[in-house]
Amino acid sequence: MIHSLENDERAKRDIPAALNWARGIKLMVAFGLRPEELKHLEKKVDRKTKEEYLWCSYQKRAGGGMTEARRLYPLYPVNEKGVKQDWNLVELFDHKDFLLPSLQNKNGVGEACLKYLKRQKCWKQLIKNVEKRNERAGSYSFRHSYSVRGHLLDIDNGSMSLAMGHSIETHCREYPWATKSATTNAF
């Protein structure tokens, strides 16, 4: 889908806007971001290791408290050939040509993202496929796929919840991955 977003007809006519959305979606996919969090990113450097990383300063009110700002950890997806997609997002993030789309929308960034996606052929096809399975897809689907990839890599619930910026209770309630078949396989 990302490849399609970068190479569709609109991208050929309106390169900056289409590429900017593709970059924003790549960030949501790779780091499990809420759409709103695209407005709260910065690059930092670890003092000890000198490693560059992305930081999200967004704090969400939740359950009588606030989520914490956090370091972001990429979990890049694999393509149809099974090759990990390393989009080099941390390195490219503060480059002058790495621009994000306009994130202004009276109904929020998630709605702006969904409005963009609904005009894309690849999204329309994805929605058809998802609906055949009686499932849904939206701007948070990129965040959900991050959680799936983490659990497939055997990253524990506590680490996943911290990486995604919510409590372990929220993670277990909203991202339940335990199934009878997985439990059978585990034992």
Phi, psi and omega in degrees: 000318180300315178302317179297320180297326181279343187234013181281177183299320180296322179297325179290328179275320188232064188310306185302312183297314182294316179294323179297319177293319178300320178294316179299318180291322175301318178297317179296319180294308188290329185245003178065037185279147163289146179308319180302329184292344176302335181275358189231036184252147172208157177267139177229170178234129177294125184298324183280310187266346184067012178286136176276145178208166176262146180236137177247119182268000182295136175234125184254134173290130181205128172052043178083007179216194179235141172287162182262151168299156186204158169285145180256142180239121182284139169232089183288140178286171174256151178276184183296343178265002179085013181266129180297133179270106177257102184273004175058036189293324180295313180298317184280343193310311184261016175290145184301333180270356181267089183250148176259162180292168172296124185255025179263125176201135183299337179259009176103169183293322178301319179291321177298318179297312181296323177299317177297311184298321183298343178269357186263135179302316183296325178290317179301319178292319178300316179299317177301315181296318180294316181295328176299332179265010182058038176243174179234158175222146178203192183292341176276352181299328179294322176294316180297321180294329176299314179298317178301312180300319179299316180291326176295335177270009180063032173281130186291160182303319181297314179294319179296318182295319178295317180297328183269354175079039173213172182287161178294327178297315178298317182299312182294326180285317186270338183234064182280116183249358179286131176227163179298319182292321179294322178295317177301313179297323181295327182263000000 
